[in-house]
């Protein structure tokens, strides 16, 4: 497994490194450090040569520390990349030039108006086609929630990451959320029996989807501790379940929609990421 670890030297970025080390079997980790000066107002002038030199020195210090921590965690160090400028642009460019399995980042978990202003992690999720792992704080690295919507994508992403995951002595739950039929229709009054029939079919479909994932895990000698079928708004139900059960890592699937589609319609992953302290492993669906 090849990972691009993105760090600005902050504790939050290293939380992501410490957490993922308990979930993966082995990996080669390239580290990128970007000293981001793109936030400076245009009217502020800097001596670019001296500033770039200072950035490089800071980046080297951070990269040296990252290499030491990666080795302590029993993972392999790969390339080290340093840059000055826009963090988002530098990380996206690096991820597009190399064949990474995962981009590893920390998130500050911004709230209120800061959500609307965006963040590096959210912008990378919206832009990159590479899977991403985002962490906010160190946790127990024990409870895993696998989510599914019953599609081939959901089963495919678990098949994709399973060979690289260390699930020994982990507590594993599988969750599927059915949309509330009452929220799917805007006009008219629907027959109660018809709604009940829809709910019945939803339960059958959800049970089948969860069974498929259980079978996949069972084939790899992995025990599932709990399965749950919920009804409501998917993002909110996942958030509530994660909070109540103190989930450490949530695995979510993501189709490669255009950036405009994601902006207009939003996404389950975006809302979950903004509202839980759990780590998020956002896996792009296999082609």
C-alpha positions as CSV (number, residue, x, y, z in Angstrom):
1,X,0.0,0.0,0.0
2,X,1.4,3.4,-1.0
3,X,0.3,6.4,1.1
4,X,0.8,10.2,0.7
5,X,1.1,11.6,4.2
6,X,0.3,15.4,4.2
7,X,1.7,17.3,7.2
8,X,2.2,20.9,8.2
9,X,4.0,19.8,11.4
10,X,0.8,20.1,13.5
11,X,-0.2,17.6,16.1
12,X,-3.5,17.1,14.2
13,X,-1.7,15.9,11.1
14,X,0.4,13.4,13.1
15,X,-2.8,12.1,14.8
16,X,-3.8,10.8,11.4
17,X,-0.4,9.0,11.1
18,X,-0.7,7.5,14.6
19,X,-4.2,6.3,14.1
20,X,-3.9,4.7,10.7
21,X,-0.8,2.8,11.8
22,X,-3.1,0.6,13.9
23,X,-5.5,-0.1,11.0
24,X,-3.1,-1.1,8.2
25,X,-0.8,-4.1,7.9
26,X,2.1,-2.4,6.0
27,X,2.7,0.6,3.8
28,X,5.2,2.7,2.2
29,X,4.6,6.3,3.2
30,X,5.7,9.3,1.1
31,X,5.5,12.5,3.1
32,X,4.7,16.0,1.7
33,X,5.1,19.2,3.6
34,X,3.8,22.4,2.1
35,X,4.5,25.7,3.7
36,X,1.4,27.5,2.5
37,X,1.8,31.3,2.0
38,X,-1.2,31.5,-0.4
39,X,-3.2,33.1,2.4
40,X,-1.1,36.2,2.4
41,X,-2.9,39.4,1.0
42,X,-1.7,40.5,-2.4
43,X,-0.5,43.8,-1.1
44,X,2.1,42.1,1.2
45,X,5.4,41.8,-0.6
46,X,8.0,39.3,0.3
47,X,11.6,38.6,-0.8
48,X,10.7,35.4,-2.6
49,X,14.2,33.9,-2.6
50,X,14.8,34.4,1.1
51,X,11.2,33.3,2.0
52,X,11.5,30.2,-0.2
53,X,14.8,29.3,1.5
54,X,13.2,29.7,5.0
55,X,10.2,27.6,3.9
56,X,12.6,24.8,2.7
57,X,14.4,24.8,6.1
58,X,11.1,24.6,8.0
59,X,9.8,21.8,5.7
60,X,13.1,19.8,6.2
61,X,12.7,19.9,9.9
62,X,9.1,18.7,9.7
63,X,10.0,16.0,7.2
64,X,12.9,14.7,9.4
65,X,10.5,14.4,12.3
66,X,7.9,12.6,10.1
67,X,10.4,10.1,9.0
68,X,11.4,9.3,12.6
69,X,7.7,8.8,13.6
70,X,7.0,6.6,10.6
71,X,9.9,4.3,11.4
72,X,8.8,4.1,15.1
73,X,5.4,2.9,13.9
74,X,7.0,0.1,11.9
75,X,6.1,1.5,8.5
76,X,8.4,2.2,5.6
77,X,9.5,5.7,4.7
78,X,9.3,6.6,1.0
79,X,9.9,9.9,-0.7
80,X,9.9,13.3,1.0
81,X,8.4,16.2,-0.9
82,X,8.6,19.8,0.2
83,X,7.0,22.8,-1.4
84,X,6.0,26.4,-0.8
85,X,2.6,27.8,-2.0
86,X,-0.9,26.4,-2.0
87,X,-1.2,23.2,0.1
88,X,-4.2,22.0,-1.9
89,X,-2.6,22.6,-5.3
90,X,0.7,21.0,-4.3
91,X,-1.0,17.9,-2.8
92,X,-3.3,17.4,-5.7
93,X,-0.4,17.8,-8.2
94,X,1.7,15.2,-6.3
95,X,-1.2,12.8,-6.0
96,X,-1.9,13.0,-9.8
97,X,1.8,12.5,-10.7
98,X,2.1,9.3,-8.6
99,X,0.0,6.2,-8.1
100,X,-1.1,6.5,-4.5
101,X,-3.6,4.2,-2.8
102,X,-4.4,6.8,-0.1
103,X,-4.0,10.4,0.9
104,X,-3.5,10.7,4.7
105,X,-4.5,14.0,6.3
106,X,-5.5,15.6,9.6
107,X,-8.5,17.9,9.9
108,X,-9.1,20.7,12.4
109,X,-12.8,20.0,12.4
110,X,-13.9,23.5,11.7
111,X,-17.3,24.7,12.8
112,X,-19.7,27.4,12.0
113,X,-18.8,29.8,9.2
114,X,-15.4,28.2,8.9
115,X,-17.1,25.2,7.3
116,X,-18.4,27.4,4.5
117,X,-14.9,28.8,4.0
118,X,-13.7,25.2,3.4
119,X,-10.5,23.4,4.5
120,X,-7.6,21.8,2.9
121,X,-8.9,18.3,3.6
122,X,-12.4,19.0,2.3
123,X,-11.0,20.7,-0.8
124,X,-8.7,17.7,-1.5
125,X,-11.6,15.3,-1.0
126,X,-13.7,17.3,-3.5
127,X,-10.9,17.5,-6.1
128,X,-8.8,14.3,-5.9
129,X,-9.8,10.9,-7.3
130,X,-7.6,9.2,-4.7
131,X,-9.1,7.6,-1.6
132,X,-8.5,9.6,1.6
133,X,-8.1,9.0,5.3
134,X,-8.9,12.0,7.6
135,X,-8.4,12.1,11.4
136,X,-9.0,14.8,13.9
137,X,-7.7,13.5,17.2
138,X,-6.0,10.4,18.5
139,X,-8.5,7.7,19.5
140,X,-8.5,4.1,20.8
141,X,-8.2,2.7,17.2
142,X,-10.5,-0.2,18.1
143,X,-14.1,0.3,16.9
144,X,-14.7,0.1,13.1
145,X,-17.9,1.0,11.3
146,X,-18.4,-0.3,7.8
147,X,-21.2,1.5,5.9
148,X,-23.1,0.2,2.9
149,X,-25.9,1.4,0.6
150,X,-26.3,-2.0,-1.0
151,X,-24.6,-1.1,-4.2
152,X,-21.7,-2.9,-5.9
153,X,-19.6,0.2,-4.9
154,X,-20.1,-0.5,-1.2
155,X,-19.0,-4.1,-1.5
156,X,-16.2,-3.2,-3.9
157,X,-14.6,-0.7,-1.6
158,X,-14.4,-3.2,1.3
159,X,-13.0,-5.8,-1.1
160,X,-10.5,-3.2,-2.2
161,X,-9.1,-2.2,1.3
162,X,-9.6,-5.4,3.2
163,X,-6.2,-7.0,2.1
164,X,-4.4,-4.0,3.6
165,X,-6.3,-3.7,6.9
166,X,-5.3,-5.0,10.2
167,X,-8.6,-6.1,11.9
168,X,-7.2,-8.3,14.6
169,X,-8.8,-7.6,18.0
170,X,-11.0,-4.9,16.5
171,X,-14.7,-4.4,17.2
172,X,-16.5,-4.3,13.8
173,X,-20.0,-3.1,13.0
174,X,-21.9,-2.9,9.7
175,X,-24.5,-0.3,9.1
176,X,-27.0,0.4,6.4
177,X,-29.5,3.3,6.5
178,X,-32.8,3.1,4.6
179,X,-34.4,6.3,3.5
180,X,-37.7,7.0,5.2
181,X,-40.3,6.4,2.5
182,X,-42.4,9.3,3.9
183,X,-39.5,11.7,2.9
184,X,-39.2,10.4,-0.7
185,X,-42.5,11.7,-2.0
186,X,-43.5,15.4,-1.9
187,X,-47.0,15.3,-3.3
188,X,-50.2,13.5,-2.4
189,X,-51.1,11.0,0.3
190,X,-49.8,7.5,-0.2
191,X,-51.6,4.4,0.8
192,X,-50.4,3.2,4.2
193,X,-50.2,-0.4,3.1
194,X,-48.1,0.6,0.1
195,X,-45.7,2.4,2.5
196,X,-45.4,-0.6,4.7
197,X,-44.7,-2.7,1.6
198,X,-41.9,-0.3,0.6
199,X,-40.4,-0.5,4.1
200,X,-40.6,-4.3,4.0
201,X,-38.7,-4.4,0.7
202,X,-36.1,-2.0,2.1
203,X,-35.5,-4.2,5.1
204,X,-35.0,-7.2,2.8
205,X,-32.6,-5.3,0.6
206,X,-30.7,-4.0,3.5
207,X,-30.4,-7.4,5.2
208,X,-29.1,-8.8,1.9
209,X,-26.5,-6.1,1.5
210,X,-25.2,-6.5,5.0
211,X,-25.1,-10.3,4.6
212,X,-22.9,-9.8,1.5
213,X,-20.4,-7.9,3.5
214,X,-20.5,-10.4,6.4
215,X,-19.8,-13.2,3.9
216,X,-16.8,-11.2,2.5
217,X,-15.4,-10.7,6.0
218,X,-16.1,-14.3,7.0
219,X,-14.2,-15.6,4.0
220,X,-11.2,-13.7,5.4
221,X,-11.8,-15.1,9.0
222,X,-13.0,-11.8,10.3
223,X,-15.7,-11.7,12.9
224,X,-18.5,-9.1,12.8
225,X,-19.7,-7.9,16.2
226,X,-22.9,-6.0,15.2
227,X,-25.1,-5.3,12.2
228,X,-27.7,-2.6,12.2
229,X,-30.3,-1.4,9.8
230,X,-31.5,2.2,10.5
231,X,-34.2,4.4,8.9
232,X,-33.8,8.1,8.2
233,X,-31.4,10.5,6.6
234,X,-28.2,8.5,6.0
235,X,-25.7,11.1,7.0
236,X,-27.4,11.9,10.2
237,X,-28.0,8.3,11.2
238,X,-24.4,7.5,10.6
239,X,-23.3,10.5,12.7
240,X,-25.7,9.5,15.5
241,X,-24.5,5.9,15.5
242,X,-20.9,6.9,15.5
243,X,-21.3,9.3,18.4
244,X,-23.4,6.9,20.5
245,X,-21.1,3.9,20.0
246,X,-17.8,5.9,20.1
247,X,-16.7,4.7,16.7
248,X,-13.0,5.2,16.0
249,X,-13.0,4.7,12.2
250,X,-15.9,5.0,9.7
251,X,-15.4,3.6,6.2
252,X,-17.4,5.3,3.5
253,X,-17.6,4.8,-0.2
254,X,-17.5,7.6,-2.7
255,X,-18.4,7.7,-6.4
256,X,-16.2,10.0,-8.5
257,X,-18.8,12.7,-9.1
258,X,-17.8,16.0,-10.6
259,X,-16.8,18.8,-8.3
260,X,-19.9,20.7,-9.4
261,X,-22.2,17.7,-8.6
262,X,-20.8,17.5,-5.1
263,X,-21.2,21.3,-4.6
264,X,-24.8,21.3,-5.7
265,X,-26.0,18.1,-4.0
266,X,-23.7,17.7,-1.1
267,X,-22.7,14.3,0.1
268,X,-23.0,11.9,3.0
269,X,-19.2,11.8,3.4
270,X,-18.9,15.6,3.6
271,X,-21.6,15.9,6.3
272,X,-20.3,13.0,8.3
273,X,-16.7,14.3,8.1
274,X,-17.9,17.7,9.4
275,X,-19.9,16.3,12.4
276,X,-18.0,13.4,13.9
277,X,-14.7,13.1,15.7
278,X,-14.2,9.6,14.3
279,X,-11.6,9.0,11.6
280,X,-13.0,8.8,8.1
281,X,-11.6,6.5,5.5
282,X,-13.2,7.7,2.2
283,X,-12.7,5.0,-0.4
284,X,-13.2,5.8,-4.1
285,X,-15.3,3.1,-5.8
286,X,-13.3,0.8,-8.1
287,X,-14.0,1.4,-11.8
